[in-house]
Amino acid sequence: MIATTGSATQTRTLPVSLDDVAGAERLEYVLVMDPDPNHVESVVTWLIHETAMGLMEPRRIHLRAALQELVMNAVEHGCLEIQYHDKVDAMAKDQYDELIGRRRQDPRSRASRVTIRAIYDKPRQILTYKIADEGKGFNWKAWAKSGVKVCPTGDVSGRGIFLVHSFFPDVAYNDKGNEVSFTVSLV
């Protein structure tokens, strides 16, 4: 940035990142999306680009997988209220798109949104992601009580949560089960 003061010209550089802003401690992005599974990938790509490009590539890949899973769960299971077995059945019959279309036409689903928060805490050098949907939630406590240490076999319901937990052990849900959060260390 070039600033002119009187007859003298000063050159000042705008900060490139929050790390370059003296006194700034926290940056928060809030993204609200509609309940369309076709939009999940572009939302996750944007989140990675805007919040996590400084991570090493393997960590970015883990983050992408976690965000993809959690945002898709919020859309499908939270906003659109699609149960696991309904999804599996629709996919087996090649009717997944029709199921999504019907659910998106429901007035409750059409008005429902997913809110994603990405919070950069500069002093602690962590990113926190919070994904919330306007759905009924789910019984995450039953999954947590199972103490699953290895990926379950057979019924694949819950494998996404297992995957996210394996990458980010601090994954946590609110009591209702319609908001999930986890942190990523930047150091």
Residue pairs with C-beta under 8 A, 6 or more apart in sequence:
1 11
1 12
1 13
1 14
2 9
2 10
2 11
2 12
3 9
3 10
3 11
3 12
4 10
15 21
18 24
18 27
18 120
18 122
19 122
24 122
25 121
25 122
25 123
26 119
26 120
26 121
26 122
27 119
27 120
27 122
28 117
28 118
28 119
28 120
29 47
29 50
29 51
29 116
29 117
29 118
29 119
30 115
30 116
30 117
31 43
31 46
31 47
31 115
31 116
31 117
31 118
32 113
32 114
32 115
32 116
33 39
33 43
33 71
33 75
33 113
33 114
33 116
34 113
34 114
35 75
35 79
35 80
35 103
35 104
35 109
35 110
35 112
35 113
35 114
35 133
36 75
36 100
36 104
37 72
37 75
37 76
37 100
40 68
40 71
40 72
40 75
41 68
43 71
43 116
44 64
44 67
44 68
44 71
47 67
47 116
47 118
47 129
48 60
48 63
48 64
48 67
50 118
51 118
51 120
51 127
52 59
52 60
52 63
52 127
52 184
53 60
54 186
55 63
55 184
55 186
59 184
62 167
62 168
63 167
63 184
65 163
65 164
65 167
66 129
66 163
66 164
66 167
66 168
66 182
67 129
67 131
69 160
69 161
69 163
69 164
70 129
70 131
70 160
70 164
70 180
71 114
71 116
71 131
72 160
73 160
74 114
74 131
74 132
74 133
74 135
74 178
74 180
75 114
75 133
76 82
76 87
77 83
77 84
77 133
77 135
77 138
78 112
78 114
78 133
78 134
78 135
78 136
78 137
78 178
79 109
79 112
79 113
79 114
79 133
79 134
79 135
80 100
80 103
80 104
80 109
80 112
81 103
81 108
81 109
81 135
81 136
82 99
82 100
82 103
84 157
86 99
87 96
87 99
90 96
90 98
90 99
103 109
104 110
112 133
112 134
112 135
113 133
113 134
114 131
114 132
114 133
114 134
115 130
115 131
115 132
115 133
116 129
116 130
116 131
116 132
117 128
117 129
117 130
117 131
117 132
118 127
118 128
118 129
119 127
119 128
119 129
119 130
120 126
120 127
121 127
121 128
125 185
125 186
125 187
126 183
126 184
126 185
126 186
127 183
127 184
127 186
128 181
128 182
128 183
128 184
129 181
129 182
129 183
129 184
130 179
130 180
130 181
131 179
131 180
131 181
132 174
132 178
132 179
132 180
133 178
133 179
134 178
135 178
136 176
136 178
137 174
137 176
137 177
137 178
138 177
138 178
139 177
140 161
140 173
140 177
141 177
143 158
143 161
148 158
148 162
151 159
151 162
151 163
152 158
152 159
152 162
161 171
164 171
164 182
165 171
168 182
168 183
168 184
170 182
170 183
171 180
171 181
171 182
172 180
172 181
172 182
173 179
173 180
174 180
